């Protein structure tokens, strides 16, 4: 039988709660967890608020290539990742430079061969422009990313297959086109041997000092919103950029919430136990 010392009003005097080690731990854990929530929850919200866009890059102009493109947008900062294979590997006995861009303000689609107006068997960049629009952002390996950098083969990824990853700042026009569903990734550079004899003898519609094959579209894909919350892992040989940490922030936030919930349950259990004993 339990004996209690009673107050003058007849109520039992319970043991000093601060003498209970679990109660001491709870008095420390709960305030700390509650204080941490204002810092943890925005971190989770920020991670969830990042916008993702992706495109499947399909061949144009009888190209044998293929690829994928992903854009993780956080404010006006975009981490762009591409995996491309099957393109023309060499040009003039050197790795083939494949200039590539996010085209904007067109119809937001890739052209069909019906866009070949002169009948040479190639949809040139300008013939395809009504479908995908002009250059908004150049996906260069280094340096500038403006439309003026669009034909600079020195800063283009090269070779038949490559992985591209770079974090860049997007201008307002590209941002608007992305959100409106009118942004299209186009990778240029065809194997001249696959073109008709007429097309093989033609000059580029963008850089007349180059052949038509050098700047004509090889791959194309419209960017659409996706549910991805992080960029895929893997080596990138043409730039840098990472979204590492967003998953950690989310887990940390939910860990803090769980800590508060656990602490609250502990208090409830303690009170119930002491109530049963009184």
Backbone as numpy.savetxt, mean C-alpha at the origin, in Angstrom:
# Nx Ny Nz CAx CAy CAz Cx Cy Cz
-16.17 -21.03 61.57 -17.03 -19.84 61.57 -16.15 -18.60 61.57
-16.50 -17.61 60.73 -15.71 -16.38 60.65 -16.24 -15.36 61.63
-15.33 -14.66 62.31 -15.71 -13.62 63.27 -15.28 -12.28 62.71
-16.13 -11.28 62.84 -15.83 -9.93 62.36 -15.96 -8.94 63.50
-15.10 -7.96 63.52 -15.23 -6.84 64.45 -16.26 -5.89 63.88
-17.24 -5.50 64.67 -18.32 -4.65 64.20 -18.10 -3.20 64.59
-18.60 -2.29 63.73 -18.59 -0.87 64.07 -19.75 -0.58 65.00
-19.84 0.67 65.44 -20.93 1.05 66.33 -22.27 0.89 65.66
-22.31 1.00 64.34 -23.57 0.85 63.60 -23.88 -0.61 63.30
-23.00 -1.50 63.70 -23.27 -2.91 63.48 -22.71 -3.48 62.20
-21.95 -2.69 61.43 -21.37 -3.18 60.17 -20.01 -3.81 60.42
-19.69 -4.90 59.70 -18.38 -5.53 59.92 -17.24 -4.66 59.39
-16.13 -4.67 60.09 -14.92 -3.98 59.64 -14.10 -5.00 58.85
-14.00 -4.77 57.53 -13.29 -5.71 56.65 -11.79 -5.50 56.77
-11.01 -6.52 56.36 -9.55 -6.37 56.40 -9.10 -5.22 55.48
-7.97 -4.66 55.81 -7.40 -3.57 55.02 -7.19 -4.04 53.58
-7.91 -3.45 52.57 -7.76 -3.92 51.19 -6.36 -3.75 50.65
-5.64 -2.77 51.14 -4.29 -2.55 50.63 -3.34 -3.64 51.13
-3.80 -4.44 52.05 -2.96 -5.54 52.50 -3.03 -6.73 51.58
-3.99 -6.73 50.65 -4.16 -7.83 49.69 -3.25 -7.58 48.49
-2.29 -8.47 48.16 -1.36 -8.24 47.03 -2.07 -8.08 45.70
-3.15 -8.86 45.48 -3.85 -8.74 44.19 -4.50 -7.38 44.08
-5.07 -6.88 45.18 -5.71 -5.56 45.14 -4.68 -4.47 44.85
-3.48 -4.65 45.41 -2.41 -3.69 45.14 -2.06 -3.68 43.65
-1.97 -4.89 43.06 -1.62 -4.98 41.64 -2.68 -4.33 40.78
-3.95 -4.55 41.16 -5.04 -3.97 40.38 -5.05 -2.46 40.48
-4.73 -1.92 41.64 -4.72 -0.46 41.81 -3.64 0.18 40.96
-2.61 -0.61 40.59 -1.55 -0.10 39.72 -1.90 -0.35 38.25
-2.38 -1.56 37.94 -2.60 -1.93 36.54 -3.72 -1.16 35.89
-4.83 -0.99 36.59 -5.98 -0.33 35.97 -5.68 1.11 35.58
-5.15 1.95 36.48 -4.86 3.33 36.05 -3.86 3.40 34.90
-2.84 2.51 34.92 -1.85 2.54 33.84 -2.49 2.17 32.51
-3.32 1.13 32.51 -3.95 0.71 31.26 -4.90 1.76 30.74
-5.69 2.37 31.63 -6.62 3.41 31.21 -5.87 4.62 30.66
-4.76 4.97 31.31 -3.98 6.12 30.84 -3.36 5.86 29.48
-3.06 4.58 29.19 -2.42 4.26 27.91 -3.39 4.26 26.74
-4.68 4.08 27.00 -5.64 3.95 25.91 -5.65 5.13 24.96
-5.60 6.40 25.42 -5.62 7.52 24.47 -4.46 7.48 23.48
-3.35 6.84 23.89 -2.20 6.74 22.98 -2.32 5.53 22.07
-2.89 4.45 22.60 -2.93 3.20 21.84 -4.02 3.18 20.79
-5.20 3.68 21.11 -6.33 3.59 20.18 -6.09 4.39 18.92
-5.56 5.66 18.98 -5.28 6.36 17.72 -4.29 5.63 16.84
-3.33 4.91 17.46 -2.36 4.15 16.65 -3.07 3.07 15.86
-4.02 2.40 16.50 -4.77 1.38 15.78 -5.63 2.00 14.70
-6.25 3.12 15.01 -7.10 3.79 14.02 -6.29 4.25 12.83
-5.05 4.72 13.09 -4.20 5.17 12.00 -3.85 4.02 11.08
-3.53 2.85 11.68 -3.19 1.68 10.88 -4.38 1.26 10.04
-5.58 1.28 10.64 -6.75 0.87 9.90 -7.15 1.89 8.85
-6.71 3.17 9.04 -7.11 4.23 8.13 -6.31 4.31 6.86
-5.21 3.57 6.77 -4.40 3.59 5.56 -5.20 3.01 4.40
-5.11 3.65 3.23 -5.87 3.23 2.07 -5.01 2.37 1.15
-5.56 1.27 0.69 -4.84 0.40 -0.21 -5.47 0.35 -1.59
-4.63 0.28 -2.63 -5.09 0.16 -4.01 -4.25 -0.91 -4.69
-4.84 -1.66 -5.60 -4.08 -2.69 -6.30 -4.54 -2.81 -7.75
-3.64 -3.36 -8.55 -3.93 -3.54 -9.97 -3.27 -4.82 -10.46
-3.97 -5.52 -11.33 -3.38 -6.65 -12.05 -2.90 -6.13 -13.39
-1.61 -6.25 -13.63 -1.01 -5.71 -14.84 -1.10 -6.75 -15.95
-1.92 -6.43 -16.94 -2.16 -7.36 -18.05 -1.42 -6.89 -19.31
-1.07 -7.82 -20.19 -0.27 -7.47 -21.37 -1.06 -6.65 -22.39
-0.34 -5.73 -23.01 -0.85 -4.95 -24.14 0.09 -5.15 -25.32
-0.41 -4.96 -26.52 0.43 -5.00 -27.72 1.20 -6.30 -27.87
0.52 -7.41 -27.57 1.10 -8.74 -27.75 2.30 -8.98 -26.84
2.40 -8.21 -25.77 3.45 -8.46 -24.78 3.18 -9.78 -24.08
4.25 -10.43 -23.66 4.10 -11.70 -22.94 4.24 -11.52 -21.43
4.30 -10.26 -20.98 4.53 -9.99 -19.58 3.27 -10.03 -18.74
3.47 -9.93 -17.43 2.38 -9.86 -16.47 2.92 -9.27 -15.18
2.04 -8.91 -14.28 2.50 -8.36 -13.02 1.38 -7.89 -12.12
1.76 -7.40 -10.97 0.83 -6.82 -10.01 1.42 -5.51 -9.51
0.55 -4.60 -9.14 0.97 -3.33 -8.57 0.11 -3.05 -7.36
0.73 -2.54 -6.30 0.01 -2.21 -5.07 0.44 -0.83 -4.59
-0.51 -0.06 -4.12 -0.23 1.27 -3.59 -0.83 1.36 -2.20
0.02 1.58 -1.18 -0.46 1.82 0.17 -0.37 3.32 0.42
-1.52 3.96 0.59 -1.60 5.41 0.71 -1.83 5.79 2.16
-0.96 6.64 2.69 -1.10 7.17 4.05 -0.92 8.67 3.96
-2.03 9.41 3.93 -1.96 10.82 3.59 -1.60 10.91 2.12
-0.61 11.75 1.82 -0.16 11.84 0.42 1.12 11.05 0.18
1.50 10.22 1.14 2.65 9.33 0.99 2.17 7.98 0.48
2.80 7.52 -0.58 2.39 6.25 -1.19 3.58 5.31 -1.27
3.41 4.11 -0.74 4.39 3.06 -0.93 3.90 2.20 -2.08
4.64 2.24 -3.17 4.26 1.54 -4.40 5.13 0.28 -4.53
4.48 -0.85 -4.71 5.19 -2.12 -4.88 4.68 -2.80 -6.15
5.62 -3.27 -6.95 5.28 -3.99 -8.18 6.08 -5.28 -8.27
5.46 -6.28 -8.84 6.15 -7.51 -9.21 5.84 -7.74 -10.68
6.87 -7.69 -11.52 6.70 -7.74 -12.97 7.59 -8.84 -13.54
7.07 -9.57 -14.52 7.88 -10.60 -15.18 7.43 -10.75 -16.63
8.31 -11.35 -17.43 7.97 -11.68 -18.81 8.11 -10.55 -19.81
8.72 -9.43 -19.42 8.91 -8.32 -20.36 10.16 -8.53 -21.20
10.33 -7.66 -22.19 11.55 -7.71 -23.01 12.76 -7.48 -22.09
13.73 -8.39 -22.08 14.83 -8.29 -21.11 15.97 -7.37 -21.50
16.23 -7.25 -22.81 17.38 -6.45 -23.24 17.00 -5.50 -24.38
17.78 -4.44 -24.46 17.59 -3.45 -25.53 18.97 -2.90 -25.86
19.44 -3.11 -27.08 20.79 -2.66 -27.43 21.85 -3.32 -26.60
21.69 -4.63 -26.30 22.66 -5.43 -25.53 22.81 -4.95 -24.09
21.81 -4.25 -23.59 21.80 -3.80 -22.20 20.43 -4.11 -21.60
20.31 -4.13 -20.26 18.99 -4.37 -19.66 17.97 -3.35 -20.16
16.83 -3.82 -20.55 15.79 -2.98 -21.14 15.19 -2.06 -20.07
15.26 -0.74 -20.26 14.64 0.17 -19.28 13.13 0.30 -19.55
12.34 -0.03 -18.55 10.89 0.00 -18.71 10.32 1.20 -17.94
10.13 2.31 -18.64 9.53 3.48 -17.98 8.10 3.11 -17.58
7.67 3.61 -16.43 6.36 3.24 -15.90 5.77 4.41 -15.13
4.44 4.44 -15.13 3.76 5.60 -14.55 2.40 5.23 -13.98
1.89 6.13 -13.13 0.47 6.13 -12.81 -0.16 7.18 -13.71
-1.00 6.73 -14.64 -1.69 7.65 -15.54 -3.03 8.05 -14.90
-3.47 9.27 -15.18 -4.64 9.81 -14.47 -5.58 10.56 -15.42
-6.77 10.83 -14.91 -7.74 11.72 -15.56 -8.22 11.25 -16.93
-8.09 9.95 -17.20 -8.70 9.39 -18.40 -10.00 8.71 -18.02
-10.28 7.60 -18.67 -11.48 6.83 -18.34 -11.22 5.83 -17.21
-9.96 5.74 -16.79 -9.63 4.80 -15.72 -9.60 3.35 -16.18
-9.35 3.13 -17.47 -9.33 1.77 -18.03 -8.12 1.58 -18.93
-7.87 0.33 -19.30 -6.79 0.03 -20.24 -7.38 -0.08 -21.65
-6.64 0.35 -22.65 -7.17 0.32 -24.03 -7.19 -1.09 -24.59
-8.01 -1.28 -25.59 -8.00 -2.51 -26.39 -7.30 -2.21 -27.71
-7.13 -3.21 -28.52 -6.47 -3.01 -29.81 -7.30 -2.12 -30.74
-8.55 -1.89 -30.39 -9.38 -0.98 -31.19 -8.84 0.44 -31.15
-7.96 0.74 -30.17 -7.38 2.07 -30.08 -6.26 2.29 -31.10
-5.84 1.25 -31.80 -4.79 1.36 -32.82 -5.36 2.06 -34.06
-5.19 3.35 -34.12 -5.83 4.15 -35.17 -5.12 4.08 -36.52
-3.80 3.88 -36.51 -3.09 3.87 -37.80 -2.89 2.46 -38.35
-3.39 1.46 -37.65 -3.38 0.10 -38.17 -2.02 -0.56 -38.24
-1.06 -0.11 -37.43 0.28 -0.73 -37.46 0.40 -1.90 -36.49
-0.70 -2.24 -35.80 -0.67 -3.37 -34.88 -0.19 -3.03 -33.50
0.04 -1.73 -33.22 0.52 -1.28 -31.90 -0.36 -0.14 -31.42
-0.82 -0.25 -30.17 -1.46 0.89 -29.52 -0.35 1.71 -28.88
-0.03 2.84 -29.49 1.04 3.68 -28.95 0.55 4.36 -27.67
1.48 5.01 -26.98 1.11 5.69 -25.73 0.03 6.74 -25.96
0.17 7.52 -27.03 -0.83 8.57 -27.29 -2.15 7.99 -27.78
-2.10 6.88 -28.50 -3.35 6.24 -28.92 -4.11 5.67 -27.72
-3.37 5.25 -26.71 -4.02 4.70 -25.51 -4.44 5.75 -24.50
-3.99 7.00 -24.70 -4.23 8.06 -23.72 -5.71 8.31 -23.41
-6.64 8.26 -24.37 -8.04 8.47 -24.00 -8.54 7.48 -22.95
-7.97 6.30 -22.92 -8.39 5.30 -21.95 -7.80 5.55 -20.57
-6.47 5.73 -20.52 -5.82 5.84 -19.21 -5.38 7.26 -18.85
-5.40 8.20 -19.78 -5.05 9.58 -19.47 -3.56 9.85 -19.50
-3.18 11.09 -19.22 -1.76 11.47 -19.23 -1.04 10.97 -17.98
0.27 11.15 -17.97 1.07 10.75 -16.80 0.73 11.65 -15.62
0.48 11.02 -14.48 0.30 11.77 -13.24 1.54 11.68 -12.38
2.07 10.47 -12.22 3.25 10.22 -11.40 4.14 9.22 -12.11
5.43 9.52 -12.18 6.40 8.59 -12.75 6.91 7.66 -11.66
6.84 6.36 -11.89 7.32 5.37 -10.93 8.79 5.08 -11.23
9.62 6.02 -10.82 11.06 5.93 -11.07 11.75 5.22 -9.91
12.95 4.75 -10.16 13.71 4.07 -9.11 14.41 5.04 -8.18
14.61 6.27 -8.64 15.26 7.30 -7.83 14.94 8.65 -8.47
15.22 9.71 -7.75 15.03 11.04 -8.32 13.57 11.42 -8.48
13.29 12.22 -9.53 11.98 12.80 -9.71 10.89 11.80 -10.06
9.66 12.20 -9.73 8.49 11.36 -10.03 7.42 12.15 -10.78
7.79 13.26 -11.38 6.83 14.12 -12.07 6.61 13.61 -13.50
5.59 14.14 -14.18 5.40 13.78 -15.59 6.63 14.09 -16.45
7.38 15.14 -16.08 8.58 15.50 -16.84 9.65 14.42 -16.77
9.59 13.57 -15.73 10.55 12.48 -15.58 10.09 11.21 -16.28
8.95 11.30 -16.95 8.30 10.11 -17.49 9.07 9.33 -18.52
9.93 9.97 -19.29 10.68 9.26 -20.34 12.18 9.17 -20.03
12.54 9.41 -18.79 13.95 9.32 -18.40 14.29 7.85 -18.15
14.92 7.23 -19.15 15.20 5.80 -19.04 16.30 5.49 -18.01
17.03 6.52 -17.57 18.10 6.29 -16.59 17.55 5.99 -15.20
16.31 6.36 -14.93 15.73 6.12 -13.60 14.53 5.17 -13.69
14.50 4.38 -14.76 13.43 3.39 -14.92 13.93 2.02 -14.48
13.07 1.18 -13.90 13.49 -0.20 -13.62 13.81 -0.91 -14.92
14.65 -1.91 -14.87 15.11 -2.54 -16.11 15.14 -4.05 -16.00
15.16 -4.68 -17.17 15.22 -6.13 -17.24 13.85 -6.73 -17.52
13.85 -8.03 -17.82 12.61 -8.72 -18.14 11.71 -8.95 -16.94
12.30 -9.06 -15.75 11.55 -9.26 -14.51 12.17 -8.39 -13.43
11.32 -7.81 -12.61 11.85 -7.00 -11.51 10.80 -6.82 -10.43
11.29 -6.51 -9.23 10.44 -6.11 -8.13 10.76 -4.66 -7.82
9.74 -3.87 -7.75 9.90 -2.43 -7.53 9.21 -2.05 -6.23
9.89 -1.27 -5.40 9.25 -0.76 -4.18 9.87 0.59 -3.85
9.00 1.59 -3.71 9.48 2.92 -3.37 8.36 3.72 -2.70
8.71 4.50 -1.69 7.76 5.39 -1.05 7.95 6.79 -1.61
6.87 7.37 -2.15 6.94 8.66 -2.81 5.78 9.54 -2.35
5.87 10.81 -2.67 4.79 11.74 -2.37 3.96 11.96 -3.63
2.66 11.79 -3.52 1.77 11.98 -4.66 1.23 13.41 -4.69
1.10 13.96 -5.90 0.52 15.29 -6.00 -1.01 15.19 -5.92
-1.66 16.33 -5.83 -3.11 16.35 -5.61 -3.87 15.73 -6.78
-3.35 15.91 -8.00 -4.05 15.35 -9.17 -4.05 13.83 -9.14
-2.91 13.22 -8.80 -2.84 11.77 -8.72 -3.70 11.25 -7.57
-3.66 11.96 -6.44 -4.49 11.57 -5.29 -5.96 11.57 -5.67
-6.40 12.62 -6.35 -7.81 12.73 -6.73 -8.21 11.60 -7.68
-7.34 11.28 -8.65 -7.64 10.22 -9.60 -7.70 8.85 -8.91
-6.80 8.62 -7.96 -6.84 7.37 -7.21 -8.19 7.19 -6.52
-8.60 8.22 -5.81 -9.84 8.14 -5.03 -11.07 8.09 -5.92
-10.95 8.63 -7.13 -12.07 8.62 -8.07 -12.11 7.36 -8.92
-11.13 6.47 -8.76 -11.09 5.24 -9.54 -10.63 5.46 -10.97
-9.80 6.50 -11.20 -9.34 6.80 -12.55 -7.82 6.80 -12.67
-7.17 6.05 -11.81 -5.71 5.93 -11.87 -5.34 4.57 -12.45
-4.39 4.57 -13.38 -4.01 3.34 -14.10 -2.49 3.24 -14.14
-1.96 2.08 -13.81 -0.52 1.83 -13.92 -0.22 1.31 -15.32
0.75 1.95 -15.98 1.18 1.53 -17.31 2.70 1.33 -17.30
3.13 0.16 -17.75 4.55 -0.15 -17.89 4.85 -0.20 -19.39
5.89 0.51 -19.82 6.17 0.66 -21.25 7.40 -0.16 -21.66
7.50 -0.43 -22.94 8.67 -1.11 -23.49 8.36 -2.47 -24.07
8.31 -2.55 -25.40 7.99 -3.79 -26.10 9.23 -4.41 -26.75
9.16 -5.70 -26.97 10.19 -6.38 -27.74 9.95 -6.06 -29.22
10.88 -5.34 -29.86 10.67 -4.97 -31.27 10.40 -6.16 -32.19
10.94 -7.31 -31.85 10.78 -8.49 -32.70 9.33 -8.97 -32.77
8.51 -8.55 -31.81 7.12 -8.98 -31.79 6.21 -8.04 -32.59
6.75 -6.94 -33.10 5.93 -5.94 -33.79 5.89 -6.21 -35.29
4.91 -5.63 -35.93 4.80 -5.73 -37.38 5.97 -5.00 -38.03
6.24 -5.28 -39.29 7.34 -4.60 -39.98 7.08 -3.10 -40.04
5.83 -2.71 -40.22 5.51 -1.29 -40.23 5.86 -0.65 -38.90
5.47 -1.30 -37.78 5.73 -0.72 -36.46 7.21 -0.73 -36.12
7.94 -1.72 -36.61 9.37 -1.79 -36.33 10.11 -0.60 -36.94
9.59 -0.05 -38.01 10.26 1.07 -38.66 9.80 2.43 -38.15
8.87 2.47 -37.21 8.33 3.74 -36.72 9.09 4.26 -35.51
9.05 5.58 -35.35 9.69 6.23 -34.21 8.69 6.38 -33.06
9.23 6.52 -31.87 8.39 6.71 -30.69 7.57 7.98 -30.83
6.32 7.90 -30.39 5.47 9.08 -30.39 5.78 10.01 -29.22
6.63 9.55 -28.30 7.01 10.38 -27.15 8.43 10.90 -27.27
9.33 10.04 -27.69 10.75 10.42 -27.83 11.18 9.99 -29.23
11.14 10.89 -30.20 11.42 10.53 -31.60 12.79 9.93 -31.84
13.72 10.13 -30.93 15.04 9.53 -31.10 15.04 8.04 -30.77
13.95 7.54 -30.21 13.82 6.13 -29.87 12.84 5.46 -30.81
12.94 4.14 -30.95 11.95 3.43 -31.78 10.61 3.36 -31.06
9.55 3.11 -31.80 8.20 3.04 -31.25 8.11 2.02 -30.11
8.80 0.89 -30.26 8.73 -0.17 -29.25 9.17 0.30 -27.87
10.13 1.22 -27.82 10.73 1.62 -26.56 9.76 2.26 -25.59
8.76 2.98 -26.11 7.86 3.72 -25.23 6.40 3.26 -25.32
6.11 2.28 -26.11 4.73 1.81 -26.23 4.35 0.95 -25.03
3.07 0.95 -24.64 2.64 0.21 -23.46 2.83 -1.30 -23.61
3.35 -1.91 -22.54 3.51 -3.37 -22.51 2.59 -4.01 -21.49
2.36 -3.32 -20.37 1.48 -3.80 -19.31 0.57 -2.67 -18.86
-0.63 -3.03 -18.43 -1.57 -2.00 -17.99 -2.52 -2.59 -16.95
-2.85 -1.79 -15.93 -3.81 -2.24 -14.93 -4.43 -1.07 -14.19
-5.74 -1.05 -14.08 -6.44 0.01 -13.34 -6.33 -0.26 -11.85
-6.05 0.79 -11.09 -5.93 0.69 -9.64 -7.31 0.77 -9.00
-7.61 -0.22 -8.17 -8.89 -0.22 -7.46 -8.64 -0.36 -5.97
-9.55 0.18 -5.17 -9.41 0.12 -3.72 -9.43 -1.33 -3.25
-8.57 -1.64 -2.26 -8.50 -3.00 -1.74 -8.56 -2.94 -0.22
-8.69 -4.12 0.39 -8.78 -4.22 1.84 -7.44 -4.52 2.49
-6.36 -4.48 1.76 -5.06 -4.81 2.33 -4.68 -3.78 3.39
-3.99 -4.24 4.44 -3.56 -3.34 5.51 -2.05 -3.25 5.62
-1.33 -3.96 4.76 0.13 -3.86 4.77 0.65 -4.31 3.42
1.86 -3.89 3.08 2.46 -4.29 1.83 3.02 -5.69 1.96
3.07 -6.45 0.87 3.59 -7.81 0.94 5.08 -7.81 1.25
5.52 -8.83 1.97 6.93 -8.96 2.29 7.70 -9.42 1.07
9.01 -9.13 1.08 9.83 -9.60 -0.04 10.90 -8.59 -0.38
11.95 -9.06 -1.02 13.05 -8.18 -1.38 12.63 -7.22 -2.47
13.18 -6.03 -2.43 12.92 -5.03 -3.46 14.25 -4.48 -3.93
14.48 -4.48 -5.24 15.80 -4.09 -5.72 15.80 -2.73 -6.40
14.71 -1.95 -6.26 14.69 -0.68 -6.97 14.30 0.48 -6.09
14.38 0.33 -4.81 14.02 1.46 -3.96 13.73 0.99 -2.56
13.27 1.91 -1.72 12.97 1.56 -0.35 11.60 2.01 0.05
11.12 1.47 1.14 9.82 1.87 1.66 9.23 0.75 2.46
8.58 1.10 3.56 8.02 0.06 4.41 6.83 0.58 5.16
5.89 -0.34 5.46 4.77 0.00 6.33 4.86 -0.83 7.59
6.06 -1.36 7.90 6.21 -2.16 9.09 5.84 -1.34 10.30
5.17 -1.98 11.25 4.80 -1.29 12.48 3.31 -1.07 12.60
2.58 -1.05 11.50 1.14 -0.82 11.61 0.47 -1.98 12.30
0.91 -3.21 12.00 0.31 -4.35 12.66 0.64 -4.33 14.14
1.90 -3.95 14.49 2.30 -3.90 15.88 1.46 -2.90 16.65
1.18 -1.73 16.03 0.39 -0.71 16.70 -1.01 -1.22 17.00
-1.58 -1.93 16.04 -2.93 -2.45 16.24 -2.94 -3.47 17.36
-1.94 -4.38 17.35 -1.89 -5.39 18.40 -1.66 -4.75 19.76
-0.83 -3.72 19.82 -0.56 -3.04 21.07 -1.82 -2.40 21.62
-2.59 -1.77 20.74 -3.82 -1.12 21.17 -4.80 -2.13 21.73
-4.99 -3.24 21.02 -5.92 -4.23 21.51 -5.39 -4.91 22.76
-4.07 -4.99 22.89 -3.49 -5.52 24.11 -3.82 -4.63 25.29
-3.75 -3.30 25.09 -4.10 -2.36 26.15 -5.54 -2.49 26.55
-6.43 -2.63 25.54 -7.85 -2.79 25.84 -8.08 -4.08 26.62
-7.38 -5.13 26.22 -7.53 -6.41 26.93 -7.05 -6.29 28.36
-6.00 -5.52 28.58 -5.48 -5.33 29.93 -6.50 -4.65 30.81
-7.17 -3.62 30.27 -8.21 -2.94 31.05 -9.34 -3.90 31.36
-9.75 -4.69 30.35 -10.84 -5.63 30.58 -10.47 -6.66 31.63
-9.24 -7.18 31.56 -8.79 -8.17 32.53 -8.74 -7.58 33.93
-8.25 -6.33 34.01 -8.17 -5.68 35.30 -9.56 -5.49 35.88
-10.51 -5.10 35.05 -11.87 -4.90 35.52 -12.48 -6.19 36.01
-12.24 -7.29 35.31 -12.75 -8.59 35.75 -12.11 -9.01 37.06
-10.84 -8.66 37.22 -10.16 -8.99 38.47 -10.78 -8.27 39.65
-11.10 -6.99 39.46 -11.73 -6.22 40.53 -13.08 -6.83 40.87
-13.86 -7.18 39.82 -15.18 -7.78 40.05 -15.05 -9.08 40.83
-14.08 -9.92 40.41 -13.91 -11.20 41.08 -13.48 -11.02 42.52
-12.62 -10.02 42.75 -12.14 -9.78 44.11 -13.29 -9.32 45.00
-14.09 -8.39 44.48 -15.21 -7.89 45.28 -16.20 -9.01 45.59
-16.45 -9.87 44.59 -17.39 -10.98 44.81 -16.85 -11.92 45.85
-15.54 -12.19 45.78 -14.94 -13.11 46.75 -15.01 -12.56 48.16
-14.64 -11.27 48.30 -14.67 -10.67 49.64 -16.09 -10.55 50.14
-17.06 -10.33 49.18 -18.45 -10.26 49.59 -18.95 -11.60 50.10
-18.51 -12.68 49.44 -18.94 -14.01 49.88 -18.36 -14.37 51.24
-17.18 -13.83 51.54 -16.52 -14.16 52.80 -17.04 -13.35 53.96
-17.67 -12.20 53.67 -18.12 -11.34 54.78 -19.41 -11.84 55.39
